[in-house]
């Protein structure tokens, strides 16, 4: 039986996202951040473990671990 998270969702864990400055463009705006300069990443935010924040296919070239995608 799933644990109740206490938020009224019936045990479904709540995924929280927080804004982070896009490391590809340093906040200037690019295709990877939709020209906003920021991306939403799963909290707590951390640099991508594959590329150490440089940008790769695993972080969507944003430099952050677990960025929010269109499917989330």
N, C-alpha and C positions, 0 to 999 in steps of 0.2 A: 504494500500500500504506500503511495507517495506521501511524503511529508507535506504538511500544510505550511506554506511560507508565511502565513499570517497576514497576507495582503488581500484576502478575499478571492483569490483566483482559483482556489480549490487544489492547491498543491503544485501548480505550474510555476516554475521558477521565473522570476522577473529579470530580464536582461536589461541592464542600465548602460546607457551610452553617455559619453561626455565629449565635448569639443576639444580638438587638438590642432595646433598649427600644422599645416601640411609641410612636411620636410622636403618635398620635391621642389616646391617653389618658395619656401620660407615665408609663406603667408601672402605672397603677391597675387596668387591666383593662377591656376593651370587647369588642364583637362582632367587631371586626377582628382581634384577637389571641386570640380564644377565652377571654377573661377571665383570661389568664395574665400580661398586662403585657409579654410579650416575643414577638417573631416571629423566625423563622429566615430569614436572608437569605444570598444567595450571597456567599462570601468572595472578596475583601476587601469589607467592607460600606461602603456609601456612600449619601449622601442621594439621593433620587429626582431625576433630571435634569430631569424635566418640571415638578415643582412645588417643587423645592428643599426638600423635607422637610415641606411643609405638609400634603400628603395629596391624592391624586387617584385616578382610575380606573386609572392605569398602575402605581401602587405598592400597590393594594388599600387605599388610605387609611391605610397604615402609615407613610408618609414615607420608606421605604427603597427603594433600587434592587434589583430582582430578588428580591422575597420568595418564599419557597417556597410553592407552591400545593398543593392536594390532588392534582393530577395529576403532581407531581414525585416 
